[in-house]
Amino acid sequence: MDTNRGLPAIESHRVLHIWITEVPQSLKATSGAPKDLHYWVGKEAGVEAQDTAGSFVQHLQEALGGATVQHREAQGHESACFRSYFRPGIIYRKGGLASALKHVETNVYNIQRLLRIRAGKHVSASEVELSWHSFNKSDIFLLDLGKMMIQWNGPKTSTAEKARGLALTRSLQDRERGGRAQIGVVDDEAEATDLMQIMEAVLGCRVGNLHTAMPSKSIDQLQKANVRLYHVYEKGKDVVIQELSTCPLAQDLLQEENCYILDQGGFKIYVWQGRMTSLQEKKAAFSRALGFIQAKGYPSYTNVEVVDEGAESAAFKQLFRSWSGEQRKNKHLRGVGKLLQVKLDVGKLHSHPELAAQLRMVDDGSGKVEVWSIQDSCRQPVDPTHHGQLCAGNCYLVLYTYQKMGLVQYILYLWQGLQAAAHKIKALKSNAEELDLQYHGVLVQEHVTMGSEPPHFLAIFQGQLVIFQGSAGHDGKGQPESATRLFHVRGTDSYNTWTLEVPARASALNSNDIFLLTTAGLCYLWFGKGCSGDQREMARTVVTVISRKDKEMVLEGQEPPHFWEALGGRAPYPSDKRLPEDVSDFQPRLFECSIQTGPLVLTEVVFFSQEDLDKYDVMLLDTWEEIFLWLGAAASQWKQEAVAWGQEYLKTHPGGRSLATPIVLVKQGHEPPTFTGWFHTWDPYKWTSNQSYEEVVEGGLGAVSAISEITAQVNNFQLSRWPSNGRAGPAAPWALKGSKDSSKSELELGPKAGGRSSSPRSVASGSLPREQLMHQAVEDLPEGVDPAHKESYLSDSDFQEIFGKSKEEFYSMAKWRQQQEKKQLGFF
């Protein structure tokens, strides 16, 4: 599937065009893996044709076999899954089936069109009327004139939107003009006088002021959290839809012989089909969903996803409190084994970040540890001998320093006790900011709530983490010396052991664990019947941190009378064997965070990669056990709000998430392996070579000046005189910035007459010997050659021989693949 292809819009008098694609759910297509099957409906598609398409999709699904997820996509309201296939964006073309099937011709210049670009995280462009009336302040508009493409940025567009719009413009330049069209950018009309003259020559003089576009309707998180599950079944000749439950939903509500509708606040409708559902019911899935949408009064474009049991998408699974899968359970067990094997193999965790991410361990915890306690709104250093001895009524900063591939890295844990007062929590955050400034903003900040400590936090204290009640420390200051205290010890090794002070009463005991009871004269180490030898070994080590007194070992069922007296008498306590922890089958999900239209709006990026992290973005990565907030280099102003967004995400999540889930603040260029490991590939040097939007535009202007001063009289700018199928010489640079000098009445288009060139004829005709292009530095290239598109100067035969494909095939590929091949073959 060509994910750079634009999508056709539908003219009212045309035959309906339904666009269907089958794409594997994972970027790694595997045999037998669930498949996503989409059918796309244009705005002017008829109902009858849609029904026909739905029937065809059902037949195609049967032919494909295996578990599938079927999607109904409506133009302008496509699902995040569908939009994620198309980078850098979707283009809606005019015309019906005939225009959709027509191959896009490259290097054709008899074009005049105006595209309205909506440059959210998922970019889309629609052809609009070639008139100033189509313009507004909030969108980007591309005036495509064949040889010249002018991107006009609305005054209310953000830098991120401008950059995404430019990426789409450059994609069009590469795919449809072979990289030979010039691009002009209008950021400020007063400064881009030459480009504005061209636009007015085409569109006429603008009369009146631009209007502000109506904001597109966004679905906030509260609406998405309004989830209801319905059982769908037939009763006689009638179809009955019975509400079963609201969020948080339990997976066991879904029975394999039944069919269900899950309504996500009118934002999306899911139809879940059990493996034992009849063929007749499966065929009726879409019609039932559309009937449900109509009955609820939802918009006709509401997205529909039909899910087979066993092929549930990540978004569907996260609508439930938990989701179990046999494959995931086995994977988890293997992960535990890996942890035991790589305890001391720090290099393996760094060289295999996916392992670090799964285990939530950046290393083995052997790095440098510094701890501060928040006292009187200031941070006070904690003596190293008391590291790991925390109080539930306090807050702490724990700075961990380690090395990764020879570079010093930092993680700052913000630990918050469950009994901490609001002013201490506020002081914790402000002190963390001060510390981050001291370290020049390179700290990865992880917000940790007592009781939900991540594995690495436990590992850095080597099993010696003890949490005391109140604000008093291990010495019991503020309490009578004779106070009776009970400590619950859990864990089997130095990587997962922690100790928590609990109420000193018998009901707090548990047969599966070990407890330390301290009294004025004696300490009891109580072993439950269900505890293991590893637990006992760790407990004997940990309890020395709490008390130096002699301990009397007590086995469950053999307690002396004084033991029960100290606890206030006997009482029932949990004694059943502890069941294995439920391992949920949740995949990581990536979202862009935006609040430009009011409440927090999250836009999901499915099949995500590092390319989806833009310097202007704040991105939320949900791995279920942790929430990462990634701050782009140009989004630092949202640093304070980012953590609050993560908390709001958890609070409004339909799966009933724990608000104590750790939230990790990560900054561009300082990503830990526990973050990068969730990405298929990660280039640590990517950020060092990326240009900003301003640098890209200014760099293009510099290229124009350096190559030539090519001009054409604006007053004589006649589009009709351009050749209908001519090919421009590759000397045309890719970007042109509007000049501040309004005296320039000429547009730079081609090589300057009489300009010095090593081979004017070859450059103008688009053909140079390969020896002058391959593996050549910029300063060694012939005059007039654009170093960013050296390959375009090859003859067609040389290009085919070197690249193994035609130029049209090459420029239809994804940009990253083009760059990869150019690097390998010496044209980068």
C-alpha positions in Angstrom: 0.0 0.0 0.0 1.4 3.4 -0.9 0.9 5.5 2.2 1.9 8.7 0.4 -1.0 8.5 -2.0 -3.7 11.2 -1.8 -7.3 10.1 -1.4 -10.1 11.1 -3.9 -13.1 13.2 -2.8 -16.3 12.5 -4.6 -18.2 14.8 -7.0 -22.0 14.6 -6.7 -22.6 13.5 -10.2 -19.9 10.8 -10.1 -20.1 7.1 -9.4 -19.4 6.4 -5.8 -15.8 5.5 -5.1 -15.1 3.3 -2.1 -11.5 3.0 -1.3 -10.5 -0.2 0.5 -7.1 -1.2 1.9 -5.9 -4.1 4.0 -3.0 -3.3 6.3 -1.4 -5.4 9.0 -2.0 -4.2 12.5 1.7 -4.2 13.2 4.4 -2.6 11.2 5.9 -6.1 11.1 3.5 -8.1 9.0 3.4 -11.6 10.3 1.6 -14.6 9.0 -1.8 -15.1 10.7 -1.7 -11.7 12.4 -4.9 -9.8 12.6 -5.6 -7.5 9.7 -7.2 -4.0 9.5 -9.7 -3.6 6.6 -10.9 -0.1 5.9 -13.5 1.2 3.5 -13.6 4.9 2.9 -16.7 6.9 2.0 -16.6 10.3 0.2 -18.8 13.1 1.4 -21.2 12.8 -1.5 -21.5 9.0 -1.5 -25.0 7.6 -1.8 -26.6 5.4 0.8 -27.2 2.6 -1.7 -23.6 2.5 -2.9 -22.4 2.5 0.8 -24.6 -0.6 1.4 -23.0 -2.2 -1.6 -19.6 -1.4 -0.4 -20.4 -2.8 3.1 -21.5 -6.0 1.5 -18.3 -6.2 -0.6 -16.2 -5.6 2.5 -17.9 -8.6 4.2 -17.1 -10.8 1.2 -13.5 -9.6 1.2 -13.2 -10.3 4.9 -14.4 -13.9 4.4 -11.9 -14.3 1.6 -9.0 -13.1 3.7 -9.9 -15.4 6.5 -8.6 -15.1 10.0 -9.4 -12.4 12.6 -9.9 -8.9 11.1 -10.8 -5.4 12.3 -13.2 -3.7 9.9 -13.4 0.1 9.8 -15.9 2.4 8.2 -14.2 5.7 7.4 -16.0 8.9 6.4 -14.2 11.8 4.5 -12.9 14.4 6.9 -13.6 12.2 10.0 -11.3 9.3 9.5 -10.0 7.3 12.4 -6.6 7.8 13.9 -5.6 4.4 12.7 -6.5 5.3 9.1 -4.8 8.7 9.2 -1.7 7.2 10.6 -1.0 5.3 7.4 -0.6 8.5 5.4 2.5 10.6 5.9 2.9 13.5 5.5 -0.9 13.8 5.0 -4.1 13.0 3.1 -5.1 15.0 0.0 -8.8 14.9 -1.0 -9.0 15.1 -4.8 -11.9 16.2 -6.9 -13.5 13.7 -9.2 -15.0 10.2 -9.0 -13.8 6.7 -9.8 -12.1 7.7 -13.0 -9.9 10.4 -11.4 -9.1 8.1 -8.5 -7.8 5.4 -10.6 -5.8 7.8 -12.8 -2.1 7.6 -12.1 -0.6 10.9 -11.0 1.7 12.2 -13.7 5.0 13.6 -12.7 6.5 16.8 -14.1 3.3 18.2 -15.5 3.0 21.9 -15.0 -0.3 23.1 -16.6 -1.9 23.2 -13.2 -3.8 25.9 -11.3 -5.3 24.8 -8.0 -5.7 26.0 -4.4 -5.4 23.5 -1.5 -6.6 24.2 2.0 -4.3 22.5 4.4 -5.4 21.6 7.9 -2.1 20.9 9.6 -3.0 19.1 12.9 -1.0 16.0 13.9 -2.8 14.3 11.0 -2.5 16.6 8.0 -5.2 16.8 5.4 -5.6 19.0 2.3 -8.7 19.7 0.2 -9.0 21.4 -3.1 -11.1 24.6 -2.8 -12.3 27.4 -5.1 -9.4 29.3 -6.7 -10.4 32.6 -5.0 -9.5 34.8 -2.0 -12.9 34.0 -0.6 -11.6 30.5 0.2 -8.9 31.9 2.6 -9.1 32.3 6.3 -6.8 33.2 9.2 -6.5 29.8 10.8 -5.5 27.5 8.0 -2.7 27.1 5.5 -3.3 27.5 1.8 -1.2 26.1 -1.1 -1.4 27.9 -4.4 -0.1 25.3 -6.9 0.9 26.8 -10.2 2.9 23.8 -11.6 6.4 25.3 -11.6 5.7 27.4 -8.6 4.0 26.4 -5.3 3.3 29.2 -2.9 2.4 28.2 0.7 0.4 31.0 2.4 0.3 30.6 6.2 -2.7 32.0 8.0 -1.7 34.6 10.7 -3.2 32.3 13.4 -1.3 29.2 12.5 1.3 27.9 14.8 4.9 27.1 13.9 4.2 23.4 14.2 1.3 23.7 11.7 3.5 25.7 9.3 6.2 23.0 9.5 3.6 20.2 8.8 2.1 22.1 6.0 5.6 22.6 4.5 6.2 18.9 4.8 3.1 18.2 2.7 4.1 20.8 0.2 7.5 19.3 -0.2 6.0 15.9 -0.6 3.8 17.1 -3.4 6.9 18.8 -5.0 8.8 15.5 -4.9 6.0 13.2 -5.9 4.3 15.2 -8.6 7.0 17.5 -9.9 10.1 15.3 -9.4 11.5 17.9 -7.0 11.8 20.5 -9.7 9.1 23.0 -8.7 10.0 26.0 -6.6 8.3 26.5 -3.2 7.6 30.0 -1.9 6.5 30.6 1.7 4.4 33.6 2.8 4.6 34.0 6.5 4.2 37.8 6.5 2.5 39.4 3.5 4.2 42.7 4.1 7.6 41.0 3.7 6.7 38.6 0.9 5.7 41.3 -1.6 7.0 39.4 -4.7 5.1 36.3 -3.8 2.0 38.3 -3.0 2.2 39.9 -6.5 2.1 36.4 -8.0 -0.9 35.4 -5.9 -2.8 38.6 -6.8 -2.0 38.0 -10.5 -3.7 34.6 -10.2 -6.4 35.3 -7.6 -7.0 39.0 -8.2 -6.8 41.8 -5.6 -8.2 40.8 -2.2 -11.2 42.8 -1.1 -12.1 43.0 2.6 -10.5 41.2 5.6 -9.9 37.5 6.1 -12.4 35.7 8.3 -11.5 33.3 11.1 -12.3 29.6 10.3 -14.8 27.8 12.4 -12.8 25.5 14.7 -13.2 21.8 13.9 -15.2 20.0 16.5 -12.8 18.2 18.9 -13.7 15.4 21.2 -12.4 16.0 24.7 -11.3 13.2 27.1 -14.4 13.4 29.2 -16.6 12.6 26.2 -14.4 9.7 25.3 -14.6 8.4 28.8 -18.4 8.0 28.6 -18.4 4.3 27.6 -21.5 2.1 27.5 -21.7 -1.6 26.5 -24.8 -3.1 24.9 -25.7 -6.7 24.1 -27.2 -7.1 20.6 -29.4 -10.0 19.9 -32.5 -11.0 17.9 -35.8 -11.7 19.5 -38.2 -13.0 16.9 -38.0 -10.6 14.0 -36.8 -7.8 16.1 -33.2 -6.7 17.0 -32.8 -6.0 20.7 -30.1 -3.7 22.0 -29.8 -4.0 25.8 -27.5 -1.9 27.9 -25.2 -4.0 30.1 -22.7 -1.8 31.8 -20.9 1.5 31.9 -17.2 2.2 32.5 -15.0 0.8 33.9 -15.9 -2.3 31.9 -14.9 -5.9 32.7 -13.6 -8.2 29.9 -15.7 -11.1 31.1 -18.8 -9.3 30.1 -18.0 -10.3 26.5 -19.2 -13.8 25.7 -17.9 -15.7 22.7 -21.4 -16.6 21.4 -22.7 -13.1 21.4 -22.4 -9.7 19.6 -22.0 -6.4 21.4 -22.0 -2.7 20.6 -19.7 -0.5 22.6 -20.5 3.3 22.4 -17.6 5.6 23.3 -19.6 8.7 23.9 -20.7 9.0 20.3 -17.1 9.5 19.3 -16.8 6.0 18.0 -18.9 2.9 17.8 -17.4 -0.6 18.2 -19.1 -3.8 17.3 -17.5 -6.8 19.0 -18.2 -10.3 17.5 -17.5 -13.4 19.5 -15.8 -16.3 17.7 -19.0 -18.4 18.0 -21.2 -15.6 16.5 -23.2 -16.8 13.6 -22.3 -15.8 10.0 -25.7 -14.0 9.7 -24.9 -11.8 12.7 -21.5 -10.9 11.4 -23.0 -9.8 8.1 -25.4 -7.6 9.9 -22.7 -5.9 12.0 -22.3 -2.7 10.0 -26.0 -2.2 9.4 -26.7 -2.6 13.1 -24.0 -0.1 13.9 -25.4 2.4 11.5 -28.9 1.8 12.8 -27.6 2.4 16.3 -26.0 5.7 15.2 -29.2 6.8 13.6 -31.3 5.9 16.7 -28.9 7.8 19.0 -28.9 10.9 16.8 -25.2 10.8 16.2 -23.6 12.3 13.1 -23.7 10.0 10.0 -19.9 10.3 9.8 -19.4 8.6 13.3 -16.6 6.1 13.0 -17.4 2.4 13.1 -15.0 -0.4 14.0 -16.1 -4.0 13.8 -13.9 -6.3 15.9 -13.5 -10.0 15.7 -12.7 -11.8 19.0 -8.9 -12.1 19.2 -8.2 -9.2 16.9 -9.1 -6.4 19.3 -7.2 -3.1 18.7 -5.2 -1.4 21.4 -7.8 1.4 21.6 -10.6 -1.2 22.1 -8.7 -3.1 24.9 -8.0 0.1 26.8 -11.8 0.7 27.2 -11.7 -2.1 29.8 -10.3 -2.2 33.3 -8.0 -5.0 32.3 -7.5 -7.3 29.3 -5.9 -10.7 29.5 -4.4 -12.7 26.7 -2.5 -16.0 26.8 0.2 -14.7 24.6 0.9 -11.7 26.8 1.0 -13.8 29.9 3.7 -16.0 28.5 5.6 -13.0 27.3 5.4 -11.5 30.8 6.8 -14.7 32.3 9.6 -14.7 29.8 10.3 -11.1 30.8 10.7 -12.0 34.5 13.2 -14.6 33.4 15.1 -12.0 31.4 15.2 -9.7 34.5 17.0 -12.4 36.5 19.4 -13.0 33.6 20.4 -9.3 33.0 20.6 -8.2 36.6 24.3 -7.3 36.3 24.3 -6.9 32.5 23.9 -3.2 32.2 25.3 -3.2 28.7 22.5 -5.4 27.5 19.9 -3.1 28.8 21.5 -0.2 27.0 22.1 -2.0 23.8 18.6 -3.5 23.8 16.3 -0.6 24.9 13.2 -2.7 24.2 14.3 -4.9 27.1 14.8 -1.9 29.3 11.4 -0.6 28.4 9.6 -4.0 29.1 11.4 -4.4 32.5 11.2 -0.6 33.3 14.9 -0.7 34.2 17.5 1.8 32.8 20.2 -0.2 34.5 20.8 -2.4 37.6 20.5 0.4 40.1 24.2 0.6 40.9 24.6 4.3 40.0 24.9 7.3 42.3 22.0 8.1 44.5 21.2 11.5 46.2 18.1 12.0 48.4 16.5 15.2 49.7 13.6 15.5 52.1 11.2 18.5 51.6 11.2 20.4 54.9 9.7 23.9 55.3 9.3 24.3 51.5 13.1 23.6 51.0 15.0 20.5 50.2 17.2 19.1 52.9 19.8 16.4 52.1 19.3 13.0 53.7 22.3 11.3 55.2 23.4 8.4 52.9 23.0 5.9 55.8 19.3 6.7 55.8 18.7 6.5 52.1 15.6 4.5 51.3 14.0 5.3 54.7 11.0 7.4 53.7 8.0 8.7 55.6 4.4 8.6 54.3 3.8 12.1 55.5 6.8 13.6 53.6 7.9 14.1 50.0 11.4 13.4 48.7 13.6 14.1 45.7 15.8 11.2 44.6 18.4 12.0 42.0 19.9 9.0 40.2 23.0 9.4 38.1 24.2 6.7 35.7 26.1 6.3 32.5 24.8 5.1 29.1 27.2 4.5 26.3 29.7 6.7 28.1 27.3 9.6 28.6 26.1 10.8 32.0 22.3 10.5 32.4 19.9 11.5 35.2 16.6 10.5 36.6 14.9 12.6 39.2 12.2 10.8 41.1 9.6 13.0 42.8 8.3 10.7 45.6 5.1 11.7 47.2 3.8 10.1 50.5 0.2 9.3 50.7 -0.1 11.3 53.9 1.8 14.3 52.6 0.2 17.7 53.0 -0.7 19.8 49.9 2.0 22.4 50.7 4.7 19.7 50.7 3.5 18.4 47.4 3.7 21.9 45.9 7.1 22.4 47.4 8.3 19.1 46.0 7.5 20.3 42.4 9.1 23.7 42.8 12.2 22.2 44.3 12.4 19.7 41.4 12.2 22.7 39.0 15.1 24.4 40.8 17.2 21.3 40.6 16.4 20.8 37.0 17.6 24.3 36.2 20.8 23.6 38.1 21.3 20.7 35.7 20.5 22.8 32.7 17.1 21.0 32.0 18.5 17.6 31.3 16.8 15.7 34.2 14.2 13.0 33.3 11.5 13.6 36.0 9.4 10.7 37.2 6.5 11.4 39.6 6.1 8.5 41.9 3.2 7.9 44.4 3.8 5.8 47.5 2.8 2.2 46.9 3.3 2.5 43.1 7.1 2.7 42.9 8.5 1.5 39.6 11.0 -1.5 39.6 14.0 0.8 39.1 13.1 2.9 42.1 13.2 -0.2 44.2 16.4 -1.4 42.7 18.4 1.7 43.5 17.8 1.1 47.2 18.9 -2.6 46.8 15.9 -3.9 48.6 16.3 -1.6 51.6 13.3 0.7 50.9 11.3 1.1 54.1 8.3 3.4 54.3 7.3 4.6 57.8 3.9 6.0 58.7 3.6 9.7 59.6 6.5 12.2 59.3 8.8 10.6 61.9 11.8 8.7 60.6 13.2 5.2 61.4 14.2 6.4 64.9 10.5 7.0 65.8 10.9 10.7 66.6 7.6 12.2 67.6 6.4 8.8 69.0 6.9 7.2 72.4 10.0 5.0 72.5 7.9 2.1 73.6 5.4 2.3 70.7 4.5 -1.0 69.1 5.0 -1.0 65.3 4.3 -3.5 62.6 6.2 -3.7 59.2 5.1 -5.6 56.2 8.0 -7.0 54.1 7.3 -8.0 50.5 9.8 -9.1 47.8 12.1 -11.9 46.8 15.3 -10.1 45.9 17.1 -6.7 46.0 15.2 -5.6 42.8 11.7 -5.9 44.0 11.7 -5.8 47.9 10.1 -3.0 49.9 8.9 -2.7 53.4 5.8 -0.7 54.6 4.7 0.2 58.1 1.1 -0.9 58.6 -1.3 -0.5 61.5 -0.1 -2.7 64.5 -3.1 -5.0 64.6 -3.6 -8.7 63.8 -5.9 -8.0 60.8 -2.9 -6.5 58.9 -1.1 -9.8 58.7 -1.1 -12.0 55.6 -0.1 -15.6 55.3 1.7 -15.0 52.1 4.3 -12.6 53.5 6.6 -11.7 56.3 6.1 -9.1 59.1 8.3 -7.5 61.7 6.7 -6.6 65.0 8.7 -4.2 67.2 7.8 -3.7 70.9 9.6 -1.9 73.7 11.5 -5.0 74.7 11.5 -7.5 71.8 11.1 -7.8 68.1 9.3 -10.7 66.4 10.0 -11.7 62.8 6.8 -13.5 61.7 6.9 -15.8 58.7 3.6 -16.6 57.0 2.9 -20.2 55.8 2.9 -19.1 52.2 6.2 -17.2 52.1 9.2 -18.6 50.1 12.8 -19.1 51.0 13.8 -16.1 49.0 11.3 -14.0 50.9 12.8 -15.1 54.2 16.4 -14.4 53.0 15.5 -10.9 52.0 13.5 -10.2 55.2 16.4 -11.1 57.4 18.5 -8.5 55.6 15.9 -5.7 55.6 14.8 -5.9 59.2 18.2 -4.8 60.4 17.5 -1.4 58.9 14.4 -1.0 61.1 15.8 -2.3 64.4 19.1 -3.5 65.8 17.4 -5.5 68.5 17.5 -9.2 68.6 14.6 -10.8 66.6 12.6 -13.8 67.7 11.6 -15.9 64.7 8.0 -16.8 64.8 6.2 -19.2 62.4 2.5 -18.7 61.6 0.5 -20.8 64.0 3.3 -20.9 66.7 3.0 -17.3 68.0 3.6 -16.8 71.8 0.8 -15.0 73.8 2.9 -11.8 74.0 2.8 -11.5 70.2 -1.0 -11.3 70.1 -1.1 -9.1 73.1 1.2 -6.6 71.3 -1.3 -6.6 68.4 -4.3 -6.1 70.6 -5.5 -9.6 70.4 -6.2 -12.2 67.7 -8.3 -11.2 64.6 -9.0 -12.7 61.2 -6.5 -11.9 58.4 -6.0 -13.0 54.8 -4.8 -16.5 54.6 -5.7 -17.7 51.1 -2.9 -18.4 48.7 -2.2 -15.2 46.7 -3.2 -15.5 43.0 -0.6 -14.5 40.4 -0.9 -10.8 39.4 -3.1 -10.2 36.4 -1.1 -9.3 33.4 -3.0 -7.1 31.1 -2.5 -7.4 27.3 -2.2 -3.7 26.5 0.0 -2.2 23.8 1.6 1.2 24.1 -0.3 4.1 22.6 1.1 7.5 21.5 -1.0 10.8 21.6 -0.4 14.4 20.7 -1.6 16.8 23.5 -3.4 19.9 22.5 -5.4 22.6 24.4 -5.7 25.2 21.6 -9.5 24.8 21.5 -10.2 24.7 25.2 -10.1 21.4 27.1 -7.3 18.8 26.6 -7.6 17.0 23.3 -5.5 14.0 22.5 -4.9 12.9 18.9 -3.6 9.3 18.6 -0.8 8.3 16.3 -1.1 4.6 15.5 1.9 2.6 14.2 4.1 5.3 15.8 7.8 5.9 15.2 10.4 8.4 16.2 9.4 10.5 13.2 6.1 11.3 14.9 8.0 13.2 17.7 8.2 16.8 16.5 10.1 19.5 18.3 6.9 21.6 18.6 4.9 18.8 20.2 3.9 17.6 23.6 3.4 13.8 23.2 1.9 11.3 25.7 3.1 7.7 25.5 0.9 5.4 27.5 2.6 2.0 28.3 -0.2 1.2 30.8 2.3 0.8 33.7 3.7 4.3 33.1 2.7 7.5 31.4 5.5 9.4 29.5 5.1 13.0 28.6 7.6 13.9 25.9 8.4 17.6 25.5 9.8 18.8 22.2 12.6 21.3 22.2 10.3 24.1 21.2 7.5 23.1 23.6 9.2 23.8 26.9 6.5 26.4 27.8 4.1 23.5 28.4 6.5 21.9 31.0 4.3 22.8 34.0 1.1 21.8 32.3 2.4 18.5 30.9 2.2 16.5 34.2 -1.3 17.9 34.8 -2.3 16.6 31.4 -1.0 13.2 32.3 -3.1 13.2 35.5 -6.2 14.4 33.6 -5.6 11.6 31.1 -5.6 9.0 33.9 -8.6 10.6 35.6 -10.7 10.5 32.5 -9.5 7.2 31.1 -12.5 4.8 30.5 -10.4 1.9 31.8 -10.6 3.2 35.4 -6.8 3.8 35.7 -5.0 4.2 39.0 -4.2 7.9 39.6 -1.0 6.7 41.2 0.4 5.5 37.9 3.9 6.9 37.6 4.2 9.9 35.2 7.6 10.5 33.6 8.5 13.9 32.0 11.0 13.4 29.2 12.7 16.1 27.2 13.8 15.9 23.6 17.4 14.6 23.3 17.4 13.2 26.8 15.2 10.1 26.4 16.0 7.1 28.7 16.0 3.6 27.3 12.7 2.9 29.1 11.2 5.4 26.7 13.1 4.7 23.5 12.6 1.0 23.9 8.9 1.3 23.0 9.8 2.6 19.5 10.6 0.2 16.7 13.9 2.0 15.9 15.6 4.9 17.6 18.3 7.2 16.2 20.0 9.0 19.1 21.5 11.5 16.7 18.3 12.5 14.9 17.9 15.7 16.9 21.4 16.9 16.2 20.7 17.3 12.4 17.1 18.3 12.3 16.4 21.9 11.1 13.7 24.0 12.6 10.9 25.4 10.3 12.6 28.8 10.3 16.0 27.3 9.4 14.4 25.2 6.6 12.7 28.3 5.0 15.7 30.6 5.5 18.0 27.9 4.2 16.0 27.7 1.0 16.3 31.4 0.5 20.1 31.1 0.9 20.1 28.5 -1.8 18.3 30.8 -4.2 20.8 33.6 -3.7 23.8 31.3 -4.0 22.7 29.5 -7.2 21.5 32.3 -9.3 19.4 35.5 -9.5 16.7 34.1 -11.8 13.9 36.5 -12.5 10.7 36.8 -14.5 8.6 40.0 -14.8 5.7 39.7 -12.5 3.7 42.1 -14.6 4.1 39.6 -17.5 3.5 36.5 -15.3 1.3 34.5 -17.7 0.6 31.0 -16.5 -1.0 30.1 -19.8 2.4 30.5 -21.5 4.0 27.8 -19.4 4.5 24.6 -21.4 1.7 22.1 -20.8 4.0 19.1 -20.4 7.5 20.7 -20.2 10.1 19.6 -17.7 11.8 22.2 -15.6 15.6 22.1 -15.1 16.7 20.8 -11.8 18.5 24.1 -11.0 15.3 25.3 -9.5 15.7 25.3 -5.7 13.1 23.7 -3.4 12.3 26.8 -1.3 11.9 30.5 -2.0 11.3 33.0 0.7 9.4 36.3 0.0 11.9 39.1 -0.3 11.6 42.2 1.8 12.8 44.3 -1.2 9.6 45.3 -3.0 11.7 46.9 -5.8 12.3 43.4 -7.1 9.6 42.9 -9.6 10.9 39.7 -10.8 10.4 36.1 -9.7 13.4 33.8 -9.6 12.6 30.8 -11.8 15.7 29.4 -13.6 19.4 29.7 -14.3 20.6 33.3 -14.8 21.4 34.1 -18.3 25.1 34.2 -19.0 25.8 32.7 -15.5 28.9 30.6 -15.1 28.2 26.9 -15.3 30.3 23.9 -15.9 27.8 22.4 -18.3 24.8 24.8 -18.9 23.3 22.5 -21.5 23.4 19.4 -19.2 22.1 21.2 -16.1 19.2 22.8 -18.1 18.2 19.6 -19.7 18.3 17.7 -16.4 21.2 15.4 -17.3 24.7 15.3 -16.0 27.3 12.5 -16.0 27.1 10.3 -12.9 30.8 10.9 -12.1 30.0 14.6 -11.4 27.3 13.7 -9.0 28.1 10.5 -7.0 30.1 10.9 -3.8 30.7 14.6 -4.5 31.0 17.2 -1.8 28.8 20.3 -2.2 31.7 22.5 -3.2 32.7 20.0 -6.0 29.3 19.9 -7.7 28.8 21.7 -11.0 27.4 25.2 -10.8 23.6 25.3 -10.5 23.2 21.8 -9.0 20.9 21.6 -6.0 22.9 19.4 -3.5 19.7 18.2 -1.9 18.5 16.6 -5.2 21.7 15.5 -6.9 20.1 12.3 -8.2 17.5 14.3 -10.3 20.3 15.4 -12.6 21.0 11.9 -13.8 19.7 10.8 -17.2 16.7 8.5 -17.0 18.9 5.5 -18.1 21.6 6.2 -15.5 19.0 6.7 -12.8 17.4 3.3 -13.7 20.7 1.6 -13.7 21.9 3.0 -10.4 18.7 3.0 -8.4 17.1 0.0 -10.0 13.8 2.0 -10.6 12.5 4.9 -12.6 12.5 8.5 -11.2 8.7 8.3 -10.9 8.9 5.2 -8.8 11.6 6.7 -6.6 9.8 9.9 -5.9 6.6 8.0 -5.0 8.4 6.3 -2.1 8.3 7.6 1.4 10.8 10.4 2.0 12.8 8.5 4.6 13.3 5.6 2.1 14.5 8.1 -0.6 17.0 9.5 1.8 18.2 6.0 2.8 18.8 4.9 -0.8 20.5 8.2 -1.6 22.9 7.7 1.4 23.7 4.2 0.3 24.4 5.2 -3.3 26.4 8.4 -2.7 23.8 11.0 -3.6 23.2 12.4 -0.1 
